[in-house]
């Protein structure tokens, strides 16, 4: 749920960014369900998982699960016409699937071949599809209209799903769940501070998710630099107000399709 945004910094969107949350009442209800699930199920399971398995074992499970995502990355790289990234992710998958013993060991990173992560939500962004509304899904957590479509397509089109049949496919699902538990265990204190200790955990998580996601997508475009990137929000707001030539499209957090 919140694991993907725990390391993205303060829960403050840059000046000028807008939030489309037309279904806030429904989203808040789903958020409350997720808090209850985390408190009563996910958190206790992650503590049991992390507390009883050695770190090397947990790392291997996470590596195995991450390796299963590589074919999906390659497919999206091709749809994005990023042939270099597609080549790198293909090489990474080949290295980890062979030398890394079916992905249990991340030898590719050690050899200087890191993952170029992506998804169909980013593909839609590149093709000009708007962000849409902010959405909170039960269990899955925060998303947007665009990223919700992306998740469905990534799940349906991942080549691994069409190669591995039951019952072997159940092991793949189990590895993904175990990887999520490991992440919850590693970032437990941060997740707790966001979900269970915030005055308004819904607003904080919404801001965190949108901040990180917009930064990822604008960063992937690699077309502009933000002249105020090193400023704090208040200073950045003053700088924008004082600069009549400021172009919001130069802001790596700005989503031109968010309207």
PADO-904535 format. One line per 3 residues: number of its first residue (from 1); their letters; for each residue x negated, y, z negated of N, C-alpha, C. Coordinates in steps of 0.02 Angstrom, whole numbers, plus 50000, padded with zeros to 5 digits. Layout:
N
NUM) a) X/Y/Z/X/Y/Z/X/Y/Z  ...
END
This chain:
259
1) xxx) 49959/49940/50000/50000/50000/50000/49957/50063/50000  49926/50077/49941/49887/50138/49934/49813/50127/49946  49793/50065/49959/49722/50049/49962/49686/50084/50019
4) xxx) 49722/50098/50072/49690/50128/50130/49674/50201/50121  49700/50233/50068/49689/50304/50061/49656/50323/49996  49630/50275/49958/49603/50290/49892/49538/50328/49895
7) xxx) 49504/50330/49952/49438/50362/49955/49437/50424/49998  49496/50454/50011/49497/50509/50058/49495/50577/50025  49485/50581/49959/49474/50646/49928/49536/50676/49898
10) xxx) 49535/50742/49884/49589/50776/49851/49654/50772/49890  49710/50770/49854/49775/50764/49887/49800/50832/49908  49764/50865/49953/49782/50931/49978/49775/50933/50053
13) xxx) 49830/50945/50088/49826/50952/50160/49795/51019/50178  49757/51022/50232/49727/51085/50253/49781/51138/50268  49763/51202/50265/49812/51255/50278/49842/51248/50347
16) xxx) 49908/51256/50351/49942/51254/50416/49970/51186/50433  49947/51133/50401/49974/51067/50416/50045/51061/50390  50088/51028/50428/50157/51021/50409/50172/50948/50394
19) xxx) 50223/50938/50353/50246/50871/50336/50318/50863/50358  50331/50815/50401/50399/50799/50421/50423/50739/50380  50465/50754/50331/50489/50702/50285/50565/50707/50280
22) xxx) 50599/50694/50335/50671/50703/50338/50709/50650/50299  50676/50595/50282/50708/50541/50245/50677/50534/50176  50664/50591/50143/50628/50589/50080/50664/50549/50026
25) xxx) 50729/50554/50022/50766/50517/49970/50757/50442/49979  50763/50419/50040/50753/50347/50054/50681/50328/50043  50635/50371/50063/50564/50357/50054/50546/50352/49979
28) xxx) 50574/50397/49940/50560/50395/49868/50586/50331/49836  50643/50308/49860/50670/50245/49834/50624/50187/49850  50598/50185/49912/50551/50133/49931/50486/50139/49892
31) xxx) 50465/50201/49879/50404/50213/49839/50412/50185/49769  50470/50194/49739/50482/50168/49672/50480/50092/49672  50506/50061/49725/50502/49988/49731/50429/49966/49734
34) xxx) 50390/50002/49772/50319/49985/49778/50281/49993/49713  50298/50045/49675/50267/50054/49609/50282/49994/49564  50346/49973/49564/50365/49916/49523/50330/49853/49545
37) xxx) 50325/49842/49611/50290/49783/49636/50217/49784/49617  50186/49843/49620/50116/49848/49602/50105/49834/49528  50148/49864/49487/50140/49857/49414/50152/49784/49392
40) xxx) 50202/49752/49420/50223/49686/49395/50194/49627/49432  50171/49638/49494/50146/49581/49534/50076/49592/49559  50067/49645/49598/50003/49654/49633/49945/49666/49584
43) xxx) 49955/49710/49537/49901/49725/49490/49881/49665/49448  49929/49628/49417/49910/49569/49379/49876/49516/49422  49901/49505/49484/49870/49456/49528/49799/49476/49547
46) xxx) 49789/49540/49561/49722/49563/49580/49673/49555/49522  49696/49567/49461/49652/49558/49403/49634/49484/49394  49683/49441/49405/49669/49369/49400/49622/49347/49455
49) xxx) 49633/49373/49515/49592/49355/49574/49520/49379/49564  49513/49444/49548/49447/49472/49541/49410/49449/49480  49447/49434/49427/49415/49413/49366/49393/49341/49364
52) xxx) 49419/49301/49410/49404/49229/49408/49362/49204/49467  49354/49246/49517/49313/49227/49574/49249/49269/49577  49191/49239/49588/49129/49278/49593/49132/49326/49652
55) xxx) 49096/49380/49647/49097/49431/49699/49076/49404/49768  49025/49360/49773/49008/49334/49840/49065/49296/49873  49105/49261/49833/49162/49224/49861/49214/49273/49886
58) xxx) 49228/49324/49846/49277/49374/49866/49254/49412/49928  49190/49426/49932/49163/49460/49991/49171/49417/50054  49161/49353/50047/49168/49308/50104/49240/49305/50129
61) xxx) 49287/49304/50082/49357/49304/50101/49375/49368/50138  49351/49424/50112/49365/49489/50144/49332/49493/50213  49271/49467/50219/49238/49466/50284/49276/49425/50334
64) xxx) 49300/49367/50312/49339/49323/50356/49402/49358/50380  49438/49390/50334/49499/49425/50353/49484/49483/50400  49431/49521/50387/49413/49578/50429/49395/49554/50500
67) xxx) 49362/49497/50504/49341/49471/50569/49401/49455/50613  49457/49437/50582/49518/49421/50620/49547/49482/50655  49528/49542/50631/49554/49603/50661/49515/49625/50723
70) xxx) 49456/49597/50732/49413/49620/50787/49445/49613/50857  49478/49556/50873/49509/49552/50939/49561/49606/50951  49598/49625/50898/49647/49679/50904/49612/49745/50917
73) xxx) 49555/49756/50884/49516/49817/50898/49495/49820/50971  49471/49764/50997/49448/49761/51066/49505/49778/51114  49564/49749/51101/49621/49762/51145/49639/49836/51145
76) xxx) 49639/49868/51086/49654/49939/51083/49599/49981/51114  49536/49961/51104/49481/49996/51137/49491/49998/51213  49512/49942/51241/49522/49939/51313/49580/49984/51334
79) xxx) 49634/49984/51295/49691/50027/51311/49672/50101/51305  49623/50116/51264/49599/50184/51254/49544/50203/51303  49525/50156/51347/49470/50165/51395/49404/50180/51361
82) xxx) 49394/50151/51302/49331/50158/51265/49293/50092/51273  49262/50085/51330/49230/50022/51347/49169/50008/51303  49134/50061/51282/49077/50050/51237/49099/50021/51171
85) xxx) 49153/50048/51143/49178/50021/51079/49204/49950/51088  49236/49937/51145/49261/49869/51158/49203/49819/51162  49149/49839/51194/49090/49796/51198/49060/49784/51130
88) xxx) 49056/49837/51090/49027/49830/51023/49069/49785/50978  49135/49794/50980/49178/49752/50939/49179/49680/50963  49173/49669/51028/49168/49601/51054/49105/49567/51031
91) xxx) 49049/49604/51035/48985/49576/51011/48988/49562/50937  49018/49607/50899/49024/49597/50827/49065/49534/50812  49120/49525/50847/49162/49465/50836/49123/49402/50853
94) xxx) 49085/49404/50906/49046/49345/50927/48992/49329/50875  48958/49380/50851/48905/49369/50802/48932/49341/50736  48985/49372/50711/49012/49350/50647/49048/49283/50652
97) xxx) 49076/49268/50710/49112/49205/50718/49064/49146/50727  49003/49160/50747/48954/49106/50758/48901/49107/50702  48857/49156/50705/48804/49160/50654/48833/49173/50584
100) xxx) 48891/49206/50582/48922/49221/50518/48969/49167/50493  48967/49109/50524/49008/49051/50503/49082/49070/50499  49112/49081/50557/49183/49097/50564/49201/49162/50528
103) xxx) 49153/49206/50520/49166/49271/50491/49157/49275/50416  49135/49221/50384/49126/49223/50311/49069/49269/50291  49022/49279/50337/48965/49323/50322/48961/49377/50376
106) xxx) 48950/49439/50354/48949/49495/50400/48878/49507/50425  48855/49462/50469/48788/49468/50496/48784/49525/50548  48841/49542/50579/48840/49594/50630/48819/49661/50601
109) xxx) 48846/49679/50543/48827/49743/50512/48753/49743/50495  48728/49686/50470/48657/49681/50454/48613/49689/50516  48640/49671/50574/48603/49676/50637/48616/49743/50672
112) xxx) 48651/49788/50638/48663/49854/50667/48721/49858/50714  48772/49814/50704/48831/49815/50747/48893/49824/50701  48907/49886/50680/48965/49897/50636/49030/49894/50675
115) xxx) 49084/49886/50639/49150/49885/50671/49171/49955/50692  49201/49961/50751/49233/50023/50773/49308/50013/50765  49332/50026/50704/49401/50010/50688/49450/50055/50727
118) xxx) 49506/50027/50745/49558/50064/50780/49624/50026/50773  49676/50053/50801/49741/50020/50799/49785/50049/50853  49844/50020/50862/49888/50044/50915/49918/50112/50899
121) xxx) 49921/50129/50834/49942/50197/50817/49895/50248/50846  49829/50234/50843/49780/50279/50873/49787/50280/50949  49801/50222/50978/49812/50219/51050/49870/50264/51071
124) xxx) 49925/50260/51033/49982/50303/51048/49964/50377/51040  49925/50394/50990/49902/50463/50980/49863/50487/51041  49818/50446/51065/49777/50464/51123/49821/50476/51185
127) xxx) 49876/50438/51190/49921/50446/51247/49971/50503/51236  49965/50538/51180/50006/50597/51170/50071/50586/51133  50080/50528/51102/50141/50514/51064/50138/50551/50998
130) xxx) 50191/50584/50978/50193/50623/50917/50192/50580/50854  50171/50612/50800/50167/50578/50735/50235/50556/50710  50286/50597/50721/50353/50581/50696/50360/50595/50622
133) xxx) 50407/50561/50591/50421/50571/50519/50374/50530/50476  50365/50554/50416/50331/50515/50364/50380/50461/50340  50355/50400/50332/50397/50343/50313/50361/50303/50259
136) xxx) 50399/50279/50211/50373/50233/50161/50409/50167/50168  50371/50113/50180/50400/50047/50187/50391/50007/50122  50441/49969/50103/50431/49924/50046/50372/49877/50060
139) xxx) 50331/49867/50011/50272/49823/50013/50216/49854/50056  50231/49874/50117/50178/49900/50162/50156/49970/50145  50198/50010/50114/50178/50076/50091/50186/50131/50143
142) xxx) 50145/50184/50138/50154/50244/50179/50136/50232/50252  50173/50269/50295/50161/50264/50367/50194/50325/50399  50196/50325/50465/50234/50374/50504/50272/50336/50558
145) xxx) 50316/50372/50593/50353/50338/50647/50305/50308/50697  50254/50347/50716/50205/50322/50766/50166/50263/50740  50143/50267/50677/50102/50213/50650/50144/50150/50635
148) xxx) 50209/50159/50622/50252/50101/50612/50258/50061/50676  50268/50096/50732/50268/50062/50797/50201/50028/50810  50148/50064/50792/50081/50036/50802/50070/49972/50762
151) xxx) 50094/49970/50700/50086/49910/50660/50122/49850/50691  50182/49862/50715/50222/49808/50746/50186/49781/50808  50162/49826/50849/50128/49805/50911/50062/49769/50895
154) xxx) 50024/49795/50847/49961/49762/50828/49974/49692/50803  50027/49684/50763/50043/49618/50736/50064/49570/50792  50104/49596/50839/50130/49552/50892/50077/49535/50944
157) xxx) 50030/49581/50958/49983/49571/51013/49914/49548/50992  49902/49542/50926/49836/49518/50905/49823/49449/50936  49771/49443/50978/49759/49379/51012/49752/49320/50965
160) xxx) 49728/49332/50905/49719/49277/50857/49785/49242/50842  49839/49281/50839/49905/49252/50824/49927/49203/50877  49903/49212/50938/49926/49169/50993/49879/49110/51005
163) xxx) 49824/49108/50968/49776/49054/50976/49782/49003/50920  49794/49027/50860/49797/48983/50801/49869/48966/50785  49884/48902/50782/49952/48879/50767/49957/48855/50695
166) xxx) 50019/48852/50668/50028/48822/50602/50004/48750/50602  49978/48724/50546/49973/48759/50481/49910/48801/50473  49865/48800/50524/49803/48838/50517/49817/48913/50511
169) xxx) 49870/48937/50543/49885/49008/50539/49902/49030/50468  49926/48983/50427/49942/49001/50358/49879/49020/50319  49823/48988/50337/49760/49005/50304/49738/49075/50322
172) xxx) 49753/49096/50384/49736/49164/50404/49776/49215/50364  49840/49200/50356/49883/49245/50316/49859/49248/50244  49841/49190/50217/49817/49187/50147/49753/49227/50139
175) xxx) 49709/49225/50190/49647/49264/50186/49661/49338/50186  49710/49361/50226/49727/49431/50227/49756/49454/50160  49798/49412/50130/49826/49428/50065/49771/49431/50012
178) xxx) 49726/49383/50014/49670/49381/49966/49626/49442/49974  49614/49464/50035/49574/49524/50047/49607/49585/50016  49674/49589/50023/49710/49644/49992/49705/49644/49917
181) xxx) 49708/49585/49887/49701/49579/49814/49631/49601/49792  49581/49584/49831/49513/49603/49815/49506/49679/49818  49536/49711/49868/49533/49784/49873/49569/49816/49814
184) xxx) 49626/49788/49795/49663/49815/49737/49621/49809/49673  49584/49755/49668/49540/49744/49610/49483/49794/49610  49452/49805/49668/49394/49850/49671/49413/49923/49657
187) xxx) 49471/49943/49683/49491/50013/49676/49547/50021/49624  49549/49975/49576/49603/49974/49528/49614/50039/49490  49561/50069/49465/49569/50129/49425/49595/50188/49467
190) xxx) 49572/50192/49529/49595/50246/49573/49668/50236/49592  49687/50174/49608/49756/50160/49625/49802/50175/49566  49780/50155/49507/49820/50168/49447/49830/50242/49436
193) xxx) 49777/50282/49447/49783/50354/49436/49832/50385/49485  49836/50359/49546/49881/50386/49596/49953/50364/49584  49962/50298/49576/50030/50271/49571/50062/50278/49503
196) xxx) 50022/50270/49450/50052/50263/49384/50036/50321/49336  49992/50365/49356/49973/50419/49310/49986/50489/49338  50008/50494/49399/50021/50559/49430/50088/50587/49407
199) xxx) 50092/50653/49404/50156/50685/49388/50207/50671/49443  50185/50671/49506/50228/50655/49562/50187/50612/49610  50186/50547/49596/50145/50501/49636/50167/50498/49709
202) xxx) 50232/50509/49721/50257/50508/49790/50225/50564/49831  50228/50625/49804/50200/50682/49841/50125/50676/49849  50091/50650/49797/50018/50643/49802/49999/50591/49854
205) xxx) 50033/50534/49854/50016/50482/49902/50033/50504/49973  50088/50540/49981/50107/50566/50047/50052/50612/50074  50029/50657/50032/49976/50703/50053/49911/50667/50068
208) xxx) 49893/50619/50026/49833/50580/50037/49835/50542/50103  49891/50509/50115/49897/50469/50176/49892/50513/50238  49931/50567/50240/49932/50609/50300/49865/50644/50310
211) xxx) 49833/50665/50254/49767/50696/50259/49717/50649/50291  49715/50587/50266/49666/50540/50291/49681/50519/50364  49745/50507/50378/49763/50482/50444/49751/50535/50498
214) xxx) 49770/50597/50484/49759/50650/50533/49684/50663/50543  49646/50657/50489/49574/50665/50495/49545/50610/50539  49567/50548/50529/49544/50492/50570/49558/50504/50644
217) xxx) 49619/50525/50659/49640/50531/50728/49606/50590/50763  49602/50646/50728/49568/50703/50759/49493/50690/50764  49465/50655/50714/49395/50638/50717/49380/50591/50774
220) xxx) 49427/50547/50790/49416/50501/50845/49416/50537/50912  49450/50594/50916/49449/50632/50978/49380/50663/50991  49346/50681/50936/49277/50707/50940/49271/50764/50990
223) xxx) 49321/50808/50991/49320/50861/51041/49302/50929/51011  49316/50937/50945/49306/51002/50915/49272/50995/50848  49247/51052/50823/49222/51055/50755/49262/51108/50717
226) xxx) 49273/51096/50653/49311/51144/50613/49263/51194/50581  49267/51258/50598/49220/51307/50570/49229/51317/50495  49285/51292/50467/49299/51301/50397/49297/51235/50359
229) xxx) 49265/51184/50388/49267/51117/50359/49235/51114/50291  49187/51158/50277/49152/51157/50213/49183/51204/50161  49238/51235/50179/49270/51282/50133/49321/51245/50090
232) xxx) 49334/51271/50031/49389/51244/49992/49455/51269/50022  49513/51240/50005/49576/51260/50037/49591/51334/50032  49579/51365/49973/49594/51436/49965/49550/51478/50010
235) xxx) 49485/51462/50011/49438/51500/50053/49455/51489/50127  49474/51429/50144/49491/51415/50214/49552/51455/50235  49601/51460/50190/49661/51499/50206/49644/51572/50218
238) xxx) 49600/51600/50175/49578/51669/50184/49541/51678/50249  49499/51630/50266/49459/51635/50328/49504/51633/50389  49554/51589/50387/49601/51584/50443/49639/51650/50451
241) xxx) 49662/51677/50394/49700/51740/50398/49658/51797/50424  49593/51796/50409/49549/51850/50429/49523/51843/50500  49535/51786/50531/49507/51773/50597/49564/51769/50648
244) xxx) 49578/51823/50684/49634/51822/50732/49621/51775/50791  49559/51755/50800/49543/51710/50856/49542/51637/50836  49562/51623/50773/49561/51553/50750/49609/51511/50792
247) xxx) 49584/51456/50816/49624/51409/50857/49639/51348/50815  49703/51334/50798/49718/51276/50756/49697/51211/50788  49690/51209/50854/49668/51147/50886/49595/51131/50872
250) xxx) 49559/51179/50843/49490/51165/50824/49486/51132/50756  49544/51125/50722/49545/51095/50656/49552/51020/50663  49505/50981/50638/49508/50908/50648/49567/50876/50611
253) xxx) 49599/50913/50565/49657/50886/50530/49722/50902/50567  49720/50948/50615/49780/50971/50647/49804/50920/50698  49868/50902/50693/49897/50854/50740/49942/50893/50787
256) xxx) 49923/50902/50850/49964/50942/50897/50031/50910/50911  50040/50846/50892/50102/50811/50905/50144/50803/50843  50126/50838/50789/50161/50828/50726/50229/50863/50724
259) x) 50241/50909/50770/50304/50946/50768/50362/50901/50786
END
